[in-house]
Amino acid sequence: MQTPGGWPGNLWLEGATLVHLPAEQPRPEARPRGPAKRIGPGFLNPAMAPARTRSVMLLADALEHDWLVPQGAPIRVLDALCSTGVRIRRWRQELPEHHIGRVVLTGNDLDAHALDWAMASFEAHPSGRPTASRPEHRQRAVKPREVEGVHFTQEDARVALLRGGWQWVDLDPFGSPMPFLDAALQGMARRGVLEVTATDTAALTGSSAASGRRRYGFHGMVDHYAHDDAVRVLLANVALAAARQDREITPLMALFDGHHVRVSVMVRTSKNGASAVHDRIGWRIREHDVPYRFVQHPTPEETERGSGPMWTGPLWHAGIAGRMTEARALALVRPKAGMVEGWRNQGLVWGDDDEEHAARETKRGVRHIAEAAGIMAMDGHATTLLNLDDLPRWTGTGRTPRLQHLIDALHAAGHAAARAPDLNPFIVTDAPFDAVVQTAQQM
Ligand SMILES: C[S@@+](CC[C@H](N)C(=O)[O-])C[C@H]1O[C@@H](n2cnc3c(N)ncnc32)[C@H](O)[C@@H]1O
């Protein structure tokens, strides 16, 4: 293996995994947010750490609760644009010891430097955990590089995806995932999980109308629903691409997280499911009697005050999202006793305050998810999402109730209600909208 230029850079801890940052990359802040300035190949975006944490949690959940493959069976995983392999290294390091031997990992990227960096990181810090046995590889012009049972390939992601048989695919490109979507779906087994990141949020929120229309066929409206729209627009595009291949999707988790959208869906081969895709696609029409309604076929007048088309079905899976608790995140991805001490001896600069910040960020990455899971798993037609700051306009009281007080009052009235995970104060509930207004007026 070639030592990559700039190696070893600086040590950093993400989750319970020691990573090497390029020397030119500044030490991540305590609360990294947004699209950090890319400083060249091998750059690690610390703001994506919570998304990688949820990725570890989701795969751990599939392994422990047997919802993807039969108990004990292996799962073939491809990180199609893996860069320096941090997600793969986190899976290797942080998935439950009991199951790690079932996870057959492949990382792919076009960038030679990033792959060298990934290999060097693995070799410098082997997890020492059981490796999966993998079936003999089909003949290839270029043999994959292998470390700790993980294969690394340097191909266009579409070529890697089309090699096929993947039961878990991660798509994390710069910008839009659309150029890779068809190949990803084509390369999936009859049943698999597809995780897709999109960082072109201007297109998905409607703030860049032309690119939204061009890439996603989306007519947007920039208001308090722009984040939820972005998630639903990406889901609709995944669902429609899947339907073209006789596959149906079931969303497991879908979030707008600051500067990116990430959706995780189960994909299954099903002609009937694929044919029904349009039942779950529609428009969000802003209304006078309620904040919005989902409508399948809007009139021209309605499209003027609407955004769409978008996914109107459930956004999450109740059971899976319900297990994404702060306690679970901490137990899975924070270093076990004694680990940090060992890494400090290898040169990691990591104080108690770093550990405290990291634990806080870990919790933040899943905050409000488990509590909202049951409601986010309902059909969009059955729930209302409301930014609390919009409420006085509807109640006419001129007052904004405390979010938790409103949730408690709705619970007391027999409704489901929770805070939706967003930086802004959103409530999501199954209560009819007039009941929300009445409850708020009585507070
Ligand atoms: C956003 S980064 C991936 C970050 C990575 N998933 C992580 O969590 O650290 C996107 C990567 O896609 C790679 N890339 C861009 N176009 C590609 C293509 N057509 N095929 C394979 N890799 C590609 C880039 O080299 C880059 O490393």
The ligand as an SDF file (V2000), in Angstrom:
LIG
                    3D

 27 29  0  0  0  0  0  0  0  0999 V2000
  -19.5700   13.4250    0.3190 C   0  0  0  0  0  0  0  0  0  0  0  0
  -18.1860   12.4320   -0.0580 S   0  0  0  0  0  0  0  0  0  0  0  0
  -18.5050   10.9440    0.7860 C   0  0  0  0  0  0  0  0  0  0  0  0
  -18.3290   11.0640    2.2670 C   0  0  0  0  0  0  0  0  0  0  0  0
  -18.3610    9.7520    2.9970 C   0  0  0  0  0  0  0  0  0  0  0  0
  -19.5610    8.9920    2.7270 N   0  0  0  0  0  0  0  0  0  0  0  0
  -18.2070    9.9630    4.4970 C   0  0  0  0  0  0  0  0  0  0  0  0
  -19.1600    9.6900    5.2640 O   0  0  0  0  0  0  0  0  0  0  0  0
  -17.1330   10.4070    4.9090 O   0  0  0  0  0  0  0  0  0  0  0  0
  -18.4490   12.0300   -1.7370 C   0  0  0  0  0  0  0  0  0  0  0  0
  -17.4020   11.1240   -2.3310 C   0  0  0  0  0  0  0  0  0  0  0  0
  -17.8330   10.7180   -3.6210 O   0  0  0  0  0  0  0  0  0  0  0  0
  -16.7040   10.4680   -4.4220 C   0  0  0  0  0  0  0  0  0  0  0  0
  -17.1710   10.4330   -5.8150 N   0  0  0  0  0  0  0  0  0  0  0  0
  -17.6670   11.4680   -6.5660 C   0  0  0  0  0  0  0  0  0  0  0  0
  -18.1280   10.9980   -7.7460 N   0  0  0  0  0  0  0  0  0  0  0  0
  -17.9520    9.6570   -7.7400 C   0  0  0  0  0  0  0  0  0  0  0  0
  -18.2690    8.6240   -8.6490 C   0  0  0  0  0  0  0  0  0  0  0  0
  -18.8570    8.8920   -9.8140 N   0  0  0  0  0  0  0  0  0  0  0  0
  -17.9810    7.3590   -8.3040 N   0  0  0  0  0  0  0  0  0  0  0  0
  -17.3900    7.0760   -7.1110 C   0  0  0  0  0  0  0  0  0  0  0  0
  -17.0610    8.0150   -6.2020 N   0  0  0  0  0  0  0  0  0  0  0  0
  -17.3360    9.2920   -6.5130 C   0  0  0  0  0  0  0  0  0  0  0  0
  -15.7460   11.5530   -4.0550 C   0  0  0  0  0  0  0  0  0  0  0  0
  -14.4100   11.1690   -4.3180 O   0  0  0  0  0  0  0  0  0  0  0  0
  -16.0240   11.7160   -2.5520 C   0  0  0  0  0  0  0  0  0  0  0  0
  -15.0960   10.9940   -1.7940 O   0  0  0  0  0  0  0  0  0  0  0  0
  1  2  1  0
  2  3  1  0
  2 10  1  0
  3  4  1  0
  4  5  1  0
  5  6  1  0
  5  7  1  0
  7  8  2  0
  7  9  1  0
 10 11  1  0
 11 12  1  0
 11 26  1  0
 12 13  1  0
 13 14  1  0
 13 24  1  0
 14 15  1  0
 14 23  1  0
 15 16  2  0
 16 17  1  0
 17 18  1  0
 17 23  2  0
 18 19  1  0
 18 20  2  0
 20 21  1  0
 21 22  2  0
 22 23  1  0
 24 25  1  0
 24 26  1  0
 26 27  1  0
M  CHG  2   2   1   9  -1
M  END
$$$$
